[in-house]
Amino acid sequence: MGIWLERNRGPKRILVIKFRYIGDTLLITPLIRALKEGIPNAHIDVLVNKNTHQVLINNPYLEKIWVFDYQIAKKRFSYNLKLIINLIRQHYNIVIDLTNNDRSSFFTFLTGAPFRIGYWSKKIVRKKLFYNKIIDSVLGTIHTVDHHLKVAQELGLSTQDHHPFISILPAEITNINQKLYDSGLREGEPFVIIHPGARRWYKSWPLDRFAKLADNIIRKYNINVILAGNETDKANVSKIITSMKQKAINLTGQVSLLDLPALIKKALCLIGNDSAPIHIATAVETPSIALFGPTDWRCWYPRREHDRVFAAEFPCRPCGHKNSNCPLGDGYCMSHIDFDEVWQGVQDTISVRIKRQI
């Protein structure tokens, strides 16, 4: 592929496909940046799931974001057909499938792109039919970002920057400044964000520990703690607030995904489970304290120097147990993340950040 790029120096039309969740989508941005910086005249589009595309809005390396609505697609064949026709009309030179499932393979093939790049799969038909370039890299053996960047390496491009990227617009900063003002925070007043939500409940640290952590932060540093999350997190955040002895600021359900990066950017640090806000914090260079359970943290952890990762190591991790299927008990590995270790990590992070602001 690198040789092909050398021989074909004309404009390139590239489509990157990622049918996953918000954090997964944000983690494709290092590859998008590597593609644009390595092929400056490239026109780069993405095809991603609905409700994940917001983290790519205003990305300077992208031209168009195609949004796939699964709920409509499973009911209306015409929706899929129209999308496929629109993709064919783009005349892409290269299509990169970062999802590696049947749907993404199908879309990759039907674009008609001369170069269709996918990852190694046990499904022979997928390898032989849908792609003509297979990347020999298995997700789960290396960090997800490095897994994606294997594509850039195959194209002969530099992959020096491994950090996700997200744009923050002035309007989003204005929205957050107003939200903080309405919550009683003065301009420049330091705060810590606790985001206790996760896409799956079994990836969540016990709520009483988040409450205790928030109390400790407020007592020791006399700074504000903001509890954040989406609408589905409201009940759990209410339980945290009820358990607390100190007063926290509750912005749960009040900050959109578009505005969330601006909020996290202003924080001393973010504390949360294995979920999208941790990756957003990495993208905006805010230190994060990340709590990992059944997922293999080595594939997903935030990698900036100031980030801290906590996980209880068990030989059964990572596992495929979901809901109530863990033979050791519900939320077993998350409940075994030591509170004192996390609290020490939080203190170390906050102390460094406060010193830098003085």
C-alpha positions as CSV (number, residue, x, y, z in Angstrom):
1,M,0.0,0.0,0.0
2,G,2.9,2.4,0.7
3,I,4.2,1.8,-2.8
4,W,0.8,2.3,-4.2
5,L,0.6,5.7,-2.5
6,E,4.0,6.7,-3.9
7,R,2.9,5.8,-7.5
8,N,-0.5,7.4,-7.2
9,R,0.0,10.9,-5.9
10,G,-3.3,12.2,-7.0
11,P,-6.1,13.2,-4.5
12,K,-7.2,10.3,-2.4
13,R,-10.8,9.8,-1.2
14,I,-10.7,7.7,2.0
15,L,-13.6,6.4,4.1
16,V,-13.1,5.1,7.7
17,I,-15.8,2.9,9.1
18,K,-16.4,2.5,12.9
19,F,-19.6,1.0,14.1
20,R,-19.0,1.1,17.9
21,Y,-19.6,3.4,20.9
22,I,-18.6,6.9,21.8
23,G,-15.2,6.1,23.3
24,D,-14.4,3.7,20.5
25,T,-15.2,6.3,18.0
26,L,-13.0,8.9,19.6
27,L,-10.1,6.5,19.6
28,I,-10.1,6.4,15.8
29,T,-8.9,10.1,15.7
30,P,-5.2,9.3,15.9
31,L,-5.5,7.3,12.7
32,I,-7.5,10.1,11.0
33,R,-4.9,12.6,11.9
34,A,-2.1,10.3,10.7
35,L,-3.9,9.8,7.4
36,K,-4.4,13.5,6.8
37,E,-0.9,14.6,7.9
38,G,0.6,11.8,5.8
39,I,-1.6,12.4,2.8
40,P,-2.4,16.2,2.9
41,N,-4.5,16.2,-0.2
42,A,-6.7,13.4,1.0
43,H,-10.5,13.8,1.4
44,I,-11.3,11.8,4.5
45,D,-14.8,10.8,5.5
46,V,-16.1,8.6,8.3
47,L,-19.1,6.3,8.7
48,V,-20.1,5.9,12.4
49,N,-23.1,5.1,14.5
50,K,-25.7,7.6,15.5
51,N,-25.0,9.3,18.9
52,T,-21.3,8.7,18.5
53,H,-20.6,11.2,15.8
54,Q,-20.7,14.2,18.1
55,V,-17.1,13.5,19.2
56,L,-16.0,14.0,15.6
57,I,-17.9,17.2,14.8
58,N,-15.5,20.0,13.8
59,N,-12.6,17.6,13.5
60,P,-10.3,19.6,11.2
61,Y,-9.0,16.4,9.5
62,L,-12.5,15.3,8.3
63,E,-14.6,16.4,5.4
64,K,-17.9,14.5,6.0
65,I,-19.4,12.4,8.8
66,W,-21.8,9.7,7.6
67,V,-24.2,8.7,10.4
68,F,-25.6,5.2,10.5
69,D,-28.9,4.8,12.4
70,Y,-29.2,1.1,13.4
71,Q,-32.7,1.5,14.7
72,I,-33.9,2.7,11.3
73,A,-31.7,0.3,9.3
74,K,-33.1,-2.8,10.9
75,K,-36.6,-1.8,10.0
76,R,-36.2,-0.3,6.6
77,F,-34.1,-1.9,3.8
78,S,-34.5,1.2,1.8
79,Y,-32.4,3.1,4.4
80,N,-29.5,0.8,3.9
81,L,-29.8,0.9,0.2
82,K,-29.8,4.7,0.0
83,L,-26.7,4.9,2.2
84,I,-24.9,2.3,0.1
85,I,-25.8,4.2,-3.1
86,N,-24.5,7.5,-1.6
87,L,-21.3,5.8,-0.5
88,I,-20.8,4.4,-4.0
89,R,-21.2,7.8,-5.5
90,Q,-18.3,9.1,-3.5
91,H,-15.8,7.0,-5.5
92,Y,-13.6,6.2,-2.6
93,N,-10.0,5.0,-3.3
94,I,-9.5,3.5,0.1
95,V,-12.0,2.2,2.6
96,I,-10.8,1.2,6.1
97,D,-13.0,-1.0,8.2
98,L,-12.1,-0.5,11.9
99,T,-15.1,-2.4,13.2
100,N,-14.5,-5.9,11.8
101,N,-18.1,-7.2,12.0
102,D,-20.4,-8.4,9.3
103,R,-22.2,-5.1,8.8
104,S,-19.0,-3.1,8.4
105,S,-17.5,-5.7,6.1
106,F,-20.6,-5.6,3.9
107,F,-20.5,-1.8,3.6
108,T,-16.8,-1.9,2.9
109,F,-17.2,-4.3,0.0
110,L,-20.2,-2.5,-1.5
111,T,-18.5,0.9,-1.7
112,G,-16.6,-0.6,-4.7
113,A,-13.3,1.0,-3.5
114,P,-10.3,-0.5,-5.2
115,F,-8.5,-0.8,-1.8
116,R,-10.5,-2.2,1.0
117,I,-8.6,-2.6,4.3
118,G,-9.8,-4.8,7.1
119,Y,-8.3,-6.8,10.0
120,W,-7.6,-10.4,10.5
121,S,-10.7,-12.5,11.1
122,K,-11.4,-16.1,11.7
123,K,-14.2,-15.8,9.1
124,I,-12.5,-16.8,5.9
125,V,-15.3,-15.4,3.7
126,R,-14.9,-12.0,5.3
127,K,-11.2,-12.0,4.7
128,K,-11.3,-13.3,1.1
129,L,-14.3,-11.5,-0.2
130,F,-14.8,-8.2,1.5
131,Y,-11.2,-7.0,1.7
132,N,-8.2,-7.0,-0.5
133,K,-5.8,-5.9,2.3
134,I,-5.7,-7.7,5.6
135,I,-4.0,-6.1,8.6
136,D,-2.4,-8.8,10.7
137,S,-3.3,-7.4,14.1
138,V,-5.8,-8.8,16.6
139,L,-7.7,-6.4,18.9
140,G,-7.0,-7.4,22.5
141,T,-3.3,-7.9,22.1
142,I,-2.3,-4.3,21.9
143,H,-3.8,-0.9,22.7
144,T,-6.8,0.0,20.5
145,V,-5.2,3.1,19.2
146,D,-2.1,1.1,18.2
147,H,-4.4,-1.4,16.6
148,H,-5.9,1.3,14.4
149,L,-2.6,2.9,13.6
150,K,-1.4,-0.4,12.0
151,V,-3.3,0.8,9.0
152,A,-1.3,4.0,8.8
153,Q,1.9,2.0,9.1
154,E,0.8,-0.3,6.3
155,L,0.4,2.8,4.2
156,G,3.9,3.9,5.1
157,L,2.7,6.9,7.2
158,S,4.1,8.3,10.4
159,T,2.3,7.4,13.6
160,Q,4.1,9.5,16.2
161,D,1.0,10.9,18.0
162,H,-1.0,8.2,19.7
163,H,-3.4,10.5,21.6
164,P,-7.1,11.0,20.6
165,F,-8.2,14.5,19.5
166,I,-11.4,16.5,19.9
167,S,-12.3,20.0,18.9
168,I,-13.7,22.5,21.4
169,L,-15.5,25.5,19.9
170,P,-16.0,28.9,21.6
171,A,-19.7,28.4,21.8
172,E,-19.2,25.2,23.8
173,I,-16.9,27.1,26.2
174,T,-19.5,29.8,26.6
175,N,-22.2,27.2,27.3
176,I,-20.0,25.6,30.0
177,N,-19.0,28.9,31.6
178,Q,-22.7,29.8,31.9
179,K,-23.5,26.4,33.3
180,L,-20.8,26.7,35.9
181,Y,-21.8,30.2,36.8
182,D,-25.4,29.1,37.3
183,S,-24.1,26.4,39.6
184,G,-22.4,28.9,41.8
185,L,-18.8,28.5,40.6
186,R,-16.7,31.6,40.1
187,E,-14.4,32.0,37.1
188,G,-11.2,30.1,37.6
189,E,-12.5,28.3,40.7
190,P,-11.0,24.7,40.7
191,F,-13.1,21.6,40.6
192,V,-12.9,17.9,40.1
193,I,-15.3,15.9,38.0
194,I,-16.6,12.5,39.1
195,H,-18.4,10.6,36.3
196,P,-19.8,7.4,37.9
197,G,-21.6,6.1,34.8
198,A,-20.6,3.4,32.4
199,R,-22.3,1.8,29.4
200,R,-22.7,-1.4,31.3
201,W,-23.4,-1.6,35.0
202,Y,-20.8,-4.3,35.6
203,K,-18.1,-1.8,34.6
204,S,-19.1,0.5,37.4
205,W,-17.3,1.1,40.7
206,P,-19.6,0.8,43.8
207,L,-21.5,4.1,44.3
208,D,-20.7,4.4,48.0
209,R,-17.0,4.6,47.1
210,F,-17.6,7.5,44.7
211,A,-19.5,9.2,47.5
212,K,-16.7,8.7,50.0
213,L,-14.1,9.8,47.4
214,A,-16.1,13.0,46.8
215,D,-16.4,13.7,50.5
216,N,-12.6,13.2,50.9
217,I,-11.8,15.6,48.1
218,I,-14.0,18.4,49.4
219,R,-12.8,18.0,53.0
220,K,-9.1,17.9,52.2
221,Y,-8.9,20.5,49.4
222,N,-12.0,22.7,50.0
223,I,-12.7,22.5,46.3
224,N,-15.9,21.7,44.4
225,V,-16.7,18.3,43.1
226,I,-19.0,18.1,40.1
227,L,-21.0,14.9,39.5
228,A,-21.6,14.4,35.8
229,G,-23.3,11.9,33.6
230,N,-26.2,11.5,31.1
231,E,-29.9,11.0,31.8
232,T,-29.5,7.3,32.5
233,D,-27.0,8.1,35.3
234,K,-29.4,10.3,37.3
235,A,-30.7,7.6,39.7
236,N,-27.2,6.5,40.6
237,V,-25.9,10.0,41.1
238,S,-28.9,10.7,43.4
239,K,-27.8,7.8,45.5
240,I,-24.2,9.2,45.6
241,I,-25.4,12.6,46.7
242,T,-27.7,11.1,49.4
243,S,-24.7,9.1,50.7
244,M,-22.4,12.1,50.9
245,K,-21.8,14.2,53.9
246,Q,-20.4,17.2,51.9
247,K,-22.2,19.1,49.2
248,A,-21.4,18.4,45.6
249,I,-22.6,20.1,42.4
250,N,-24.9,17.9,40.3
251,L,-24.8,18.5,36.6
252,T,-26.0,15.0,35.6
253,G,-28.2,15.2,32.5
254,Q,-27.4,18.9,32.1
255,V,-24.3,18.8,29.9
256,S,-24.5,17.6,26.3
257,L,-21.9,15.4,24.7
258,L,-20.9,18.4,22.5
259,D,-20.3,20.5,25.6
260,L,-18.7,17.8,27.8
261,P,-15.2,18.2,26.4
262,A,-15.2,21.9,27.4
263,L,-16.3,21.0,30.9
264,I,-13.7,18.3,31.3
265,K,-11.0,20.6,29.9
266,K,-11.6,23.0,32.8
267,A,-11.3,20.4,35.5
268,L,-8.3,19.6,37.7
269,C,-9.0,15.9,36.9
270,L,-11.7,13.5,36.0
271,I,-12.5,10.3,37.9
272,G,-14.5,7.6,36.3
273,N,-15.1,4.1,35.1
274,D,-14.0,2.6,31.8
275,S,-16.2,4.8,29.6
276,A,-16.1,7.6,27.0
277,P,-15.4,10.5,29.4
278,I,-12.0,9.0,30.3
279,H,-11.1,9.1,26.6
280,I,-12.4,12.7,26.2
281,A,-10.2,13.7,29.2
282,T,-7.2,12.3,27.4
283,A,-8.2,14.1,24.2
284,V,-8.4,17.5,26.1
285,E,-5.3,16.8,28.2
286,T,-7.1,16.7,31.5
287,P,-5.6,14.1,33.9
288,S,-7.9,11.1,34.5
289,I,-8.2,8.4,37.2
290,A,-9.6,5.5,35.3
291,L,-11.2,2.4,37.0
292,F,-11.3,-0.8,35.0
293,G,-13.1,-4.1,35.7
294,P,-13.8,-7.0,33.3
295,T,-12.3,-5.2,30.3
296,D,-8.6,-5.5,29.6
297,W,-7.3,-2.1,30.6
298,R,-4.2,-2.6,28.5
299,C,-6.3,-2.2,25.4
300,W,-8.2,0.9,26.5
301,Y,-6.4,2.8,29.2
302,P,-5.7,6.6,28.9
303,R,-2.0,7.0,28.1
304,R,-0.9,10.5,28.9
305,E,1.8,10.8,31.5
306,H,-0.5,12.2,34.1
307,D,-3.2,9.6,33.8
308,R,-3.7,6.9,36.4
309,V,-5.3,3.5,36.0
310,F,-6.7,1.2,38.7
311,A,-7.8,-2.4,38.2
312,A,-8.1,-5.4,40.4
313,E,-6.1,-8.1,38.7
314,F,-7.7,-11.6,38.4
315,P,-6.6,-14.4,36.2
316,C,-10.1,-14.5,34.7
317,R,-9.8,-10.9,33.3
318,P,-10.6,-10.0,30.6
319,C,-13.8,-12.0,30.5
320,G,-17.0,-12.3,28.6
321,H,-19.3,-12.4,31.6
322,K,-22.1,-9.9,31.4
323,N,-25.1,-8.9,33.5
324,S,-25.3,-11.5,36.3
325,N,-23.2,-14.2,34.8
326,C,-20.0,-13.8,36.8
327,P,-19.4,-16.9,38.9
328,L,-17.6,-14.9,41.5
329,G,-20.5,-12.5,42.0
330,D,-22.0,-9.4,40.5
331,G,-19.4,-6.6,40.0
332,Y,-16.7,-8.7,41.6
333,C,-13.7,-7.2,40.0
334,M,-14.9,-3.6,40.2
335,S,-15.7,-4.0,43.9
336,H,-12.1,-5.3,44.5
337,I,-10.5,-2.0,43.3
338,D,-8.9,-0.8,46.5
339,F,-10.4,2.5,47.7
340,D,-7.2,3.6,49.5
341,E,-5.1,3.2,46.4
342,V,-7.6,5.2,44.3
343,W,-7.7,7.9,47.0
344,Q,-3.9,8.1,47.0
345,G,-3.9,8.4,43.2
346,V,-6.5,11.2,43.4
347,Q,-4.5,13.1,46.0
348,D,-1.3,12.8,44.0
349,T,-3.0,14.1,40.8
350,I,-4.8,17.0,42.5
351,S,-1.7,18.1,44.4
352,V,0.3,18.3,41.2
353,R,-2.4,20.2,39.4
354,I,-2.9,22.7,42.1
355,K,0.8,23.4,42.3
356,R,0.9,24.1,38.6
357,Q,-1.9,26.6,38.9
358,I,-0.2,28.6,41.7
